[in-house]
Amino acid sequence: MKDRKQRVRYKNKKVSNRNRLTVFRSNNHLYAQLIDDKKGITLASSSSIEKSIKDKNLQRKEIAELIGKEIAKKIISKGIEKVAFDRGKYKYHGLIKILADAARSEGLNF
């Protein structure tokens, strides 16, 4: 039996050929990046360790919302509107859901 992360990625790649918006959540920080699996490169990224976000002294939920909006703006500025959301090994609730909803509210489609 595959673990959750492998299962989610496999289904994501099998169903969609869009670029992948993946999230990683550590105990202290939150990261989001857009990956082009065909070329194997990162197209855009945003995280809670960036100076512009780190200096604001926000709560974790507010940081997740800010990161979602920032990554959506970066992706849309590159001319990409449709992505596949890769939640990785995390359930779709809490910070992951807040980040995804914020990205959707900025106009990203997934």
HELIX and SHEET records of a PDB file:
HELIX    1   1 ARG A    4  VAL A   15  1                                  12    
HELIX    2   2 LYS A   51  LYS A   54  1                                   4    
HELIX    3   3 ARG A   60  SER A   77  1                                  18    
HELIX    4   4 LEU A   95  SER A  105  1                                  11    
SHEET    1   A 4 ILE A  41  SER A  47  0                                        
SHEET    2   A 4 LEU A  30  ASP A  36 -1                                        
SHEET    3   A 4 ASN A  19  ARG A  25 -1                                        
SHEET    4   A 4 VAL A  83  ASP A  86  1                                        
END                                                                             
